[in-house]
Amino acid sequence: MSILGVESVLFGVDDLAQNAKFWTDFGLPVESITENEAVFRLASGSRVILLPHGDARLPSPDPYPGNGVKETVWGVDTAENLEKIAASLASEVAITRDDDGTVHCVCPDGQPIAIRVWAKRTFKSEASPVNTPTSHPRFNQHRIWRHKAIPKTINHVVFFSPDYVGSFEFYERHLGFRYIDHSRGVGIFSRAGGTFEHHSIFWVNCDLPFAPDNFKFMHIAFGMDDIDEVMLGANLMAEKGWKNESMNSSGGISRHRISSAIYYYCDIPGKGGEAEYHADTDYLDDNWVPRAWDFRFGSLLWANNAPPIFRGPDIPWDMQFDADRRSFAPYRKAVPGKQAVEGALAEITEDDEHAI
């Protein structure tokens, strides 16, 4: 069975017009905007759907208070594989089905998800060759000059989980997701089997001091062609008045060490989480060997204004291969729920969140 990635996300919002303007300014291609919904469709075919709180298409009961992604819809390659996934899910949780065959359920951690057959679109993505002092593949050729940022894909979604190891293993068991990397005590990165981005989902530990006690949306990342497009998007969003309150903590535009990805976060209106411009991430397949990282070493490659906990000469160079998943053991939970954290993890504050 092969999950191809995020087919759509359903946002519950308190101000549809404001949120529609945000995503339009962010660069998502508009499919339709009415008084009752806003739909954006990316080049890959993935959709961002905005619905007002209380809309019948949103999960009920609401998985958490406030704005944010209320349901993640995963796209599967064939009807046959959809039936296999539905049967697997039904062995552990209650499922419902729409007339079009879409399967809905709520994961044990409280996350509402749906699965449907998806004809994922192919598209052209283009970046200029990169020159260095001794290598000049872009010779006698000007770099691509962009006029606006246009996200092409939904690369990944991120949620807080009261049992992040259990959340990953549920996805692995029923949806065929792969274990990619573990930021010890912080979260697990996992890839859908039918895509090659470093991760399709990341679960963040609810035990962290800045985290909520229960399942909640954190952020959504959109694939961009290159760093130029990320920089352009960041500058245009600032010009249009959208604030990045976390800029001082995340270092503005920076790069994650654990996935190699260049990133920039924008705050979604109404405290609805973050939208991330995302470029030059690692791409990989089933030959990848999972790794376990010290969260400080794995977070940032460079960000001079990041919190001190993520930089400095005392950051341990700590990464180990983890095919046997030995790193999971200290973080397994017999009963999900808020628990105390120890050591450096206890020093993480809300200001450090975006450096994770």
C-alpha positions as a Markdown table, in Angstrom:
| # | Residue | x | y | z |
|---|---|---|---|---|
| 1 | Met | 0.0 | 0.0 | 0.0 |
| 2 | Ser | 1.3 | 3.4 | -0.9 |
| 3 | Ile | 0.4 | 6.7 | 0.6 |
| 4 | Leu | 1.4 | 9.4 | -1.9 |
| 5 | Gly | 1.4 | 12.3 | 0.6 |
| 6 | Val | -1.0 | 14.9 | 1.8 |
| 7 | Glu | -4.0 | 15.1 | -0.5 |
| 8 | Ser | -5.6 | 17.9 | 1.5 |
| 9 | Val | -5.8 | 19.6 | 4.9 |
| 10 | Leu | -9.0 | 21.0 | 6.4 |
| 11 | Phe | -8.5 | 24.2 | 8.4 |
| 12 | Gly | -11.1 | 25.3 | 10.9 |
| 13 | Val | -10.9 | 29.1 | 11.2 |
| 14 | Asp | -12.7 | 31.9 | 13.0 |
| 15 | Asp | -12.2 | 34.5 | 10.2 |
| 16 | Leu | -12.5 | 33.0 | 6.7 |
| 17 | Ala | -11.7 | 36.3 | 4.9 |
| 18 | Gln | -8.6 | 37.0 | 6.8 |
| 19 | Asn | -7.3 | 33.5 | 6.5 |
| 20 | Ala | -8.1 | 33.4 | 2.8 |
| 21 | Lys | -6.1 | 36.6 | 2.3 |
| 22 | Phe | -3.1 | 35.2 | 4.2 |
| 23 | Trp | -2.9 | 32.1 | 2.0 |
| 24 | Thr | -3.4 | 34.1 | -1.1 |
| 25 | Asp | -0.5 | 36.4 | -0.1 |
| 26 | Phe | 1.5 | 33.3 | 0.9 |
| 27 | Gly | 1.3 | 32.3 | -2.8 |
| 28 | Leu | -1.1 | 29.3 | -2.8 |
| 29 | Pro | -3.0 | 29.1 | -6.1 |
| 30 | Val | -6.7 | 30.0 | -5.5 |
| 31 | Glu | -9.2 | 27.5 | -6.8 |
| 32 | Ser | -12.3 | 29.2 | -5.2 |
| 33 | Ile | -13.2 | 31.6 | -2.4 |
| 34 | Thr | -16.8 | 32.0 | -1.2 |
| 35 | Glu | -18.4 | 33.2 | 2.0 |
| 36 | Asn | -18.4 | 29.6 | 3.3 |
| 37 | Glu | -15.1 | 28.2 | 2.2 |
| 38 | Ala | -11.8 | 28.9 | 0.5 |
| 39 | Val | -10.0 | 26.2 | -1.5 |
| 40 | Phe | -6.4 | 26.4 | -2.8 |
| 41 | Arg | -4.9 | 23.8 | -5.1 |
| 42 | Leu | -1.1 | 23.4 | -5.5 |
| 43 | Ala | 0.7 | 22.1 | -8.6 |
| 44 | Ser | 0.9 | 18.6 | -7.1 |
| 45 | Gly | -2.9 | 18.6 | -6.7 |
| 46 | Ser | -2.8 | 18.9 | -2.9 |
| 47 | Arg | -5.4 | 21.2 | -1.5 |
| 48 | Val | -5.7 | 23.6 | 1.5 |
| 49 | Ile | -9.3 | 24.0 | 2.4 |
| 50 | Leu | -10.5 | 26.7 | 4.9 |
| 51 | Leu | -13.8 | 26.2 | 6.6 |
| 52 | Pro | -15.5 | 28.2 | 9.4 |
| 53 | His | -15.7 | 26.6 | 12.8 |
| 54 | Gly | -18.8 | 24.4 | 13.1 |
| 55 | Asp | -18.9 | 23.5 | 9.4 |
| 56 | Ala | -20.3 | 20.0 | 8.9 |
| 57 | Arg | -17.3 | 19.0 | 6.9 |
| 58 | Leu | -15.0 | 19.4 | 9.9 |
| 59 | Pro | -14.5 | 16.6 | 12.4 |
| 60 | Ser | -16.9 | 16.6 | 15.3 |
| 61 | Pro | -16.1 | 16.8 | 18.1 |
| 62 | Asp | -13.4 | 19.4 | 17.4 |
| 63 | Pro | -10.0 | 17.8 | 18.2 |
| 64 | Tyr | -8.7 | 20.9 | 20.0 |
| 65 | Pro | -9.8 | 24.6 | 20.6 |
| 66 | Gly | -8.9 | 27.4 | 18.2 |
| 67 | Asn | -7.8 | 27.6 | 14.6 |
| 68 | Gly | -5.6 | 25.2 | 12.7 |
| 69 | Val | -5.6 | 21.9 | 10.7 |
| 70 | Lys | -8.5 | 19.9 | 12.0 |
| 71 | Glu | -8.2 | 16.9 | 9.6 |
| 72 | Thr | -5.4 | 15.6 | 7.4 |
| 73 | Val | -6.4 | 13.8 | 4.3 |
| 74 | Trp | -3.8 | 11.3 | 3.0 |
| 75 | Gly | -3.9 | 10.3 | -0.7 |
| 76 | Val | -3.4 | 6.6 | -1.6 |
| 77 | Asp | -2.5 | 5.3 | -5.1 |
| 78 | Thr | -5.2 | 2.7 | -5.8 |
| 79 | Ala | -8.7 | 1.7 | -4.7 |
| 80 | Glu | -7.3 | -1.7 | -3.8 |
| 81 | Asn | -4.8 | -0.2 | -1.4 |
| 82 | Leu | -7.5 | 2.1 | 0.1 |
| 83 | Glu | -9.5 | -1.0 | 1.0 |
| 84 | Lys | -6.4 | -2.6 | 2.6 |
| 85 | Ile | -5.8 | 0.5 | 4.7 |
| 86 | Ala | -9.5 | 0.7 | 5.7 |
| 87 | Ala | -9.5 | -2.9 | 6.9 |
| 88 | Ser | -6.3 | -2.4 | 8.8 |
| 89 | Leu | -7.6 | 0.8 | 10.5 |
| 90 | Ala | -10.9 | -0.9 | 11.3 |
| 91 | Ser | -9.1 | -3.5 | 13.3 |
| 92 | Glu | -8.0 | -0.9 | 15.8 |
| 93 | Val | -10.2 | 2.2 | 15.6 |
| 94 | Ala | -13.7 | 3.0 | 14.4 |
| 95 | Ile | -14.0 | 4.2 | 10.8 |
| 96 | Thr | -16.6 | 5.9 | 8.7 |
| 97 | Arg | -17.0 | 6.3 | 5.0 |
| 98 | Asp | -18.2 | 9.0 | 2.6 |
| 99 | Asp | -20.2 | 8.3 | -0.5 |
| 100 | Asp | -17.1 | 8.8 | -2.6 |
| 101 | Gly | -15.2 | 6.1 | -0.6 |
| 102 | Thr | -13.2 | 8.4 | 1.6 |
| 103 | Val | -12.3 | 6.7 | 4.9 |
| 104 | His | -12.3 | 8.7 | 8.2 |
| 105 | Cys | -11.1 | 7.8 | 11.6 |
| 106 | Val | -9.5 | 9.3 | 14.7 |
| 107 | Cys | -6.1 | 8.1 | 15.7 |
| 108 | Pro | -5.4 | 7.0 | 19.3 |
| 109 | Asp | -3.6 | 10.3 | 19.9 |
| 110 | Gly | -6.7 | 12.3 | 19.0 |
| 111 | Gln | -5.8 | 13.2 | 15.4 |
| 112 | Pro | -8.6 | 13.0 | 12.9 |
| 113 | Ile | -7.4 | 11.7 | 9.5 |
| 114 | Ala | -9.0 | 10.6 | 6.2 |
| 115 | Ile | -7.7 | 8.4 | 3.4 |
| 116 | Arg | -8.9 | 8.6 | -0.2 |
| 117 | Val | -7.7 | 7.6 | -3.7 |
| 118 | Trp | -5.6 | 10.4 | -5.2 |
| 119 | Ala | -4.5 | 11.1 | -8.7 |
| 120 | Lys | -1.4 | 13.1 | -7.7 |
| 121 | Arg | -0.4 | 15.5 | -10.4 |
| 122 | Thr | 3.1 | 15.7 | -12.0 |
| 123 | Phe | 4.5 | 19.1 | -12.6 |
| 124 | Lys | 7.7 | 20.9 | -13.5 |
| 125 | Ser | 9.9 | 22.3 | -10.8 |
| 126 | Glu | 13.0 | 24.3 | -11.7 |
| 127 | Ala | 16.0 | 25.7 | -9.9 |
| 128 | Ser | 19.2 | 27.4 | -11.3 |
| 129 | Pro | 22.5 | 25.5 | -11.0 |
| 130 | Val | 24.6 | 26.7 | -8.1 |
| 131 | Asn | 28.1 | 28.2 | -8.8 |
| 132 | Thr | 31.0 | 27.9 | -6.4 |
| 133 | Pro | 34.5 | 29.4 | -6.7 |
| 134 | Thr | 35.8 | 26.3 | -8.4 |
| 135 | Ser | 32.7 | 24.9 | -10.1 |
| 136 | His | 30.6 | 27.0 | -12.5 |
| 137 | Pro | 27.6 | 25.0 | -13.9 |
| 138 | Arg | 25.7 | 28.3 | -14.5 |
| 139 | Phe | 28.4 | 29.7 | -16.9 |
| 140 | Asn | 27.5 | 32.7 | -19.1 |
| 141 | Gln | 23.9 | 32.2 | -17.8 |
| 142 | His | 21.9 | 34.5 | -15.4 |
| 143 | Arg | 20.1 | 32.9 | -12.5 |
| 144 | Ile | 16.3 | 32.4 | -12.7 |
| 145 | Trp | 14.7 | 35.6 | -11.5 |
| 146 | Arg | 11.4 | 35.1 | -9.7 |
| 147 | His | 8.6 | 37.6 | -9.2 |
| 148 | Lys | 6.5 | 35.7 | -6.6 |
| 149 | Ala | 6.7 | 32.7 | -4.5 |
| 150 | Ile | 4.5 | 29.8 | -5.5 |
| 151 | Pro | 4.4 | 26.7 | -3.2 |
| 152 | Lys | 4.3 | 23.5 | -5.3 |
| 153 | Thr | 3.6 | 20.8 | -2.8 |
| 154 | Ile | 2.7 | 20.1 | 0.8 |
| 155 | Asn | 5.9 | 18.6 | 2.0 |
| 156 | His | 4.8 | 17.8 | 5.6 |
| 157 | Val | 2.5 | 18.5 | 8.5 |
| 158 | Val | 3.5 | 18.7 | 12.2 |
| 159 | Phe | 1.4 | 17.9 | 15.2 |
| 160 | Phe | 1.8 | 17.8 | 19.0 |
| 161 | Ser | 1.2 | 14.2 | 20.3 |
| 162 | Pro | 0.7 | 13.0 | 23.9 |
| 163 | Asp | 2.5 | 9.8 | 22.8 |
| 164 | Tyr | 4.7 | 10.6 | 19.8 |
| 165 | Val | 6.3 | 7.1 | 19.6 |
| 166 | Gly | 2.8 | 5.6 | 19.6 |
| 167 | Ser | 1.6 | 8.1 | 17.0 |
| 168 | Phe | 4.4 | 7.0 | 14.6 |
| 169 | Glu | 3.8 | 3.3 | 15.2 |
| 170 | Phe | 0.1 | 3.7 | 14.5 |
| 171 | Tyr | 0.9 | 5.3 | 11.1 |
| 172 | Glu | 3.5 | 2.7 | 10.4 |
| 173 | Arg | 1.2 | -0.2 | 11.3 |
| 174 | His | -1.8 | 0.9 | 9.3 |
| 175 | Leu | -0.6 | 3.4 | 6.7 |
| 176 | Gly | 2.9 | 2.0 | 5.9 |
| 177 | Phe | 4.8 | 5.1 | 7.0 |
| 178 | Arg | 8.6 | 4.8 | 7.3 |
| 179 | Tyr | 10.8 | 5.7 | 10.3 |
| 180 | Ile | 13.3 | 8.3 | 9.2 |
| 181 | Asp | 14.8 | 10.2 | 12.1 |
| 182 | His | 14.3 | 10.6 | 15.9 |
| 183 | Ser | 15.0 | 13.9 | 17.7 |
| 184 | Arg | 15.3 | 12.2 | 21.1 |
| 185 | Gly | 12.7 | 13.4 | 23.5 |
| 186 | Val | 11.3 | 15.9 | 20.9 |
| 187 | Gly | 9.7 | 13.9 | 18.1 |
| 188 | Ile | 9.8 | 11.4 | 15.2 |
| 189 | Phe | 10.1 | 12.2 | 11.5 |
| 190 | Ser | 8.3 | 9.8 | 9.2 |
| 191 | Arg | 7.9 | 9.5 | 5.5 |
| 192 | Ala | 4.9 | 8.2 | 3.5 |
| 193 | Gly | 5.9 | 5.2 | 1.4 |
| 194 | Gly | 4.9 | 6.8 | -1.9 |
| 195 | Thr | 6.9 | 10.0 | -1.7 |
| 196 | Phe | 10.6 | 10.9 | -1.2 |
| 197 | Glu | 10.6 | 14.1 | 0.9 |
| 198 | His | 12.6 | 13.6 | 4.1 |
| 199 | His | 9.4 | 13.5 | 6.1 |
| 200 | Ser | 5.6 | 13.7 | 5.5 |
| 201 | Ile | 4.8 | 14.1 | 9.1 |
| 202 | Phe | 6.5 | 15.0 | 12.4 |
| 203 | Trp | 5.1 | 14.4 | 15.8 |
| 204 | Val | 6.2 | 16.7 | 18.6 |
| 205 | Asn | 6.3 | 15.5 | 22.2 |
| 206 | Cys | 3.5 | 17.0 | 24.3 |
| 207 | Asp | 5.8 | 16.7 | 27.4 |
| 208 | Leu | 7.9 | 19.6 | 26.2 |
| 209 | Pro | 7.4 | 22.7 | 28.4 |
| 210 | Phe | 6.0 | 24.9 | 25.6 |
| 211 | Ala | 3.7 | 22.1 | 24.3 |
| 212 | Pro | 0.0 | 21.7 | 24.9 |
| 213 | Asp | -1.2 | 18.7 | 27.0 |
| 214 | Asn | -3.1 | 17.1 | 24.1 |
| 215 | Phe | -3.1 | 16.7 | 20.3 |
| 216 | Lys | -2.8 | 19.9 | 18.4 |
| 217 | Phe | -1.7 | 21.3 | 15.1 |
| 218 | Met | 1.7 | 23.0 | 15.0 |
| 219 | His | 2.7 | 23.8 | 11.4 |
| 220 | Ile | 2.5 | 22.9 | 7.7 |
| 221 | Ala | 5.4 | 23.0 | 5.2 |
| 222 | Phe | 5.2 | 23.8 | 1.5 |
| 223 | Gly | 7.8 | 22.8 | -1.0 |
| 224 | Met | 9.5 | 25.6 | -2.9 |
| 225 | Asp | 12.0 | 25.4 | -5.8 |
| 226 | Asp | 15.0 | 27.0 | -4.1 |
| 227 | Ile | 16.3 | 29.4 | -1.5 |
| 228 | Asp | 15.6 | 32.3 | -3.8 |
| 229 | Glu | 11.9 | 31.5 | -3.7 |
| 230 | Val | 12.0 | 31.1 | 0.1 |
| 231 | Met | 13.7 | 34.5 | 0.5 |
| 232 | Leu | 11.2 | 36.1 | -1.9 |
| 233 | Gly | 8.2 | 34.6 | -0.1 |
| 234 | Ala | 9.6 | 35.8 | 3.3 |
| 235 | Asn | 10.2 | 39.3 | 1.9 |
| 236 | Leu | 6.8 | 39.6 | 0.2 |
| 237 | Met | 4.9 | 38.3 | 3.3 |
| 238 | Ala | 6.7 | 41.0 | 5.5 |
| 239 | Glu | 5.9 | 43.6 | 2.9 |
| 240 | Lys | 2.2 | 42.7 | 3.0 |
| 241 | Gly | 2.2 | 43.0 | 6.8 |
| 242 | Trp | 2.2 | 39.4 | 7.9 |
| 243 | Lys | 4.4 | 39.2 | 11.0 |
| 244 | Asn | 6.8 | 36.4 | 11.9 |
| 245 | Glu | 6.7 | 36.7 | 15.7 |
| 246 | Ser | 9.0 | 33.8 | 15.9 |
| 247 | Met | 11.8 | 35.3 | 13.8 |
| 248 | Asn | 14.1 | 36.0 | 16.7 |
| 249 | Ser | 13.8 | 32.4 | 17.9 |
| 250 | Ser | 14.0 | 30.6 | 14.6 |
| 251 | Gly | 16.7 | 32.8 | 13.1 |
| 252 | Gly | 14.5 | 33.9 | 10.2 |
| 253 | Ile | 15.6 | 32.0 | 7.1 |
| 254 | Ser | 17.8 | 29.2 | 8.2 |
| 255 | Arg | 18.5 | 25.5 | 7.6 |
| 256 | His | 17.6 | 22.4 | 9.7 |
| 257 | Arg | 20.5 | 20.1 | 10.2 |
| 258 | Ile | 18.4 | 16.9 | 10.6 |
| 259 | Ser | 16.7 | 17.2 | 7.2 |
| 260 | Ser | 19.0 | 19.7 | 5.4 |
| 261 | Ala | 15.9 | 21.8 | 4.6 |
| 262 | Ile | 16.0 | 25.6 | 4.2 |
| 263 | Tyr | 13.0 | 27.1 | 6.0 |
| 264 | Tyr | 11.1 | 30.2 | 6.9 |
| 265 | Tyr | 8.0 | 30.3 | 9.2 |
| 266 | Cys | 5.0 | 32.6 | 8.9 |
| 267 | Asp | 2.4 | 32.9 | 11.6 |
| 268 | Ile | -1.1 | 31.9 | 10.5 |
| 269 | Pro | -3.8 | 34.4 | 11.6 |
| 270 | Gly | -5.7 | 33.8 | 14.8 |
| 271 | Lys | -3.0 | 31.7 | 16.4 |
| 272 | Gly | -3.6 | 29.0 | 13.8 |
| 273 | Gly | -0.1 | 27.6 | 13.8 |
| 274 | Glu | 2.6 | 28.3 | 11.3 |
| 275 | Ala | 3.1 | 28.1 | 7.5 |
| 276 | Glu | 6.6 | 27.1 | 6.4 |
| 277 | Tyr | 8.3 | 27.8 | 3.2 |
| 278 | His | 10.6 | 24.8 | 2.7 |
| 279 | Ala | 13.3 | 24.1 | 0.1 |
| 280 | Asp | 16.3 | 21.8 | -0.6 |
| 281 | Thr | 15.3 | 19.1 | 1.9 |
| 282 | Asp | 16.8 | 15.7 | 1.8 |
| 283 | Tyr | 15.1 | 13.2 | -0.6 |
| 284 | Leu | 15.4 | 9.5 | 0.2 |
| 285 | Asp | 14.0 | 6.0 | -0.3 |
| 286 | Asp | 13.9 | 2.7 | 1.6 |
| 287 | Asn | 17.7 | 2.4 | 1.5 |
| 288 | Trp | 17.8 | 5.2 | 4.2 |
| 289 | Val | 19.1 | 4.2 | 7.6 |
| 290 | Pro | 17.2 | 5.9 | 10.4 |
| 291 | Arg | 19.1 | 8.1 | 12.9 |
| 292 | Ala | 18.7 | 9.3 | 16.5 |
| 293 | Trp | 19.8 | 12.8 | 17.2 |
| 294 | Asp | 20.4 | 15.1 | 20.2 |
| 295 | Phe | 17.7 | 17.6 | 19.6 |
| 296 | Arg | 20.2 | 20.6 | 19.9 |
| 297 | Phe | 22.5 | 19.1 | 17.3 |
| 298 | Gly | 19.8 | 18.2 | 14.9 |
| 299 | Ser | 17.8 | 21.4 | 15.0 |
| 300 | Leu | 19.8 | 24.1 | 13.2 |
| 301 | Leu | 22.7 | 24.3 | 10.9 |
| 302 | Trp | 23.1 | 28.0 | 11.2 |
| 303 | Ala | 21.0 | 30.7 | 13.0 |
| 304 | Asn | 23.1 | 33.3 | 14.8 |
| 305 | Asn | 20.1 | 34.7 | 16.7 |
| 306 | Ala | 18.6 | 31.4 | 17.7 |
| 307 | Pro | 18.3 | 30.8 | 21.5 |
| 308 | Pro | 21.6 | 29.9 | 23.2 |
| 309 | Ile | 20.3 | 26.3 | 23.9 |
| 310 | Phe | 20.6 | 25.6 | 20.1 |
| 311 | Arg | 24.1 | 27.1 | 19.5 |
| 312 | Gly | 27.5 | 27.5 | 21.0 |
| 313 | Pro | 30.6 | 25.3 | 21.5 |
| 314 | Asp | 28.8 | 23.1 | 24.1 |
| 315 | Ile | 26.3 | 21.5 | 21.7 |
| 316 | Pro | 27.1 | 17.8 | 21.6 |
| 317 | Trp | 27.9 | 16.4 | 18.2 |
| 318 | Asp | 25.5 | 13.5 | 18.8 |
| 319 | Met | 23.9 | 11.5 | 15.9 |
| 320 | Gln | 23.7 | 7.7 | 15.9 |
| 321 | Phe | 22.2 | 5.2 | 13.4 |
| 322 | Asp | 19.1 | 3.8 | 14.9 |
| 323 | Ala | 17.8 | 0.9 | 12.7 |
| 324 | Asp | 17.0 | -1.1 | 15.8 |
| 325 | Arg | 15.0 | 1.8 | 17.3 |
| 326 | Arg | 16.8 | 1.5 | 20.5 |
| 327 | Ser | 16.2 | 5.3 | 21.0 |
| 328 | Phe | 12.5 | 4.8 | 21.3 |
| 329 | Ala | 12.6 | 2.9 | 24.6 |
| 330 | Pro | 12.9 | 5.9 | 27.1 |
| 331 | Tyr | 10.0 | 7.6 | 25.4 |
| 332 | Arg | 7.4 | 4.8 | 25.2 |
| 333 | Lys | 4.3 | 5.4 | 27.2 |
| 334 | Ala | 1.9 | 2.7 | 28.6 |
| 335 | Val | -0.6 | 5.5 | 29.2 |
| 336 | Pro | -0.4 | 8.7 | 27.1 |
| 337 | Gly | -0.4 | 12.0 | 29.1 |
| 338 | Lys | 1.8 | 14.9 | 30.2 |
| 339 | Gln | 5.0 | 13.8 | 31.9 |
| 340 | Ala | 8.0 | 15.6 | 33.3 |
| 341 | Val | 11.0 | 15.9 | 31.1 |
| 342 | Glu | 14.6 | 15.9 | 32.3 |
| 343 | Gly | 17.9 | 17.6 | 31.5 |
| 344 | Ala | 18.3 | 19.9 | 28.5 |
| 345 | Leu | 14.8 | 19.1 | 27.3 |
| 346 | Ala | 13.3 | 20.9 | 30.3 |
| 347 | Glu | 15.1 | 24.1 | 29.3 |
| 348 | Ile | 13.2 | 24.4 | 26.1 |
| 349 | Thr | 10.7 | 27.3 | 26.2 |
| 350 | Glu | 8.0 | 28.6 | 23.9 |
| 351 | Asp | 10.5 | 30.9 | 22.3 |
| 352 | Asp | 12.6 | 27.9 | 21.3 |
| 353 | Glu | 9.7 | 26.1 | 19.6 |
| 354 | His | 10.6 | 27.1 | 16.0 |
| 355 | Ala | 14.1 | 25.9 | 16.3 |
| 356 | Ile | 13.0 | 22.3 | 16.9 |
